[in-house]
Amino acid sequence: MAGEKPSPETLRITVQSNPPQSQLDELGIKSWPKWGCSPGKYNLKFDAKQTCYLLRGKVKVYPKNPEGEVVEFGAGDLVVIPKGISCTWDVSIAVDKHYKFDSSSS
């Protein structure tokens, strides 16, 4: 329904460490755009689901919602960030990642 807030369970960041190359190839990660940032703190809001694969870097994510869990990920991790999450990224090692927004997420 329009206007409903997502439940805390739907605002969970998932991290898969060192996914197999076959999975990365199937997802077509090398064709995804790249994005990077230097160390620092970044306030972010995701208006669409994002899947990203970190080539380098280390991040600790602090969700804004009180029920949210602090999540850490880094180089070699495949990360899914749900639509609607607001969080602070504390980047300790500069990030270089491939990413894709899911335009079909509602």
Order of alpha helices (4+ residues) and beta strands (2+ residues): beta-alpha-beta-beta-beta-beta-beta-beta
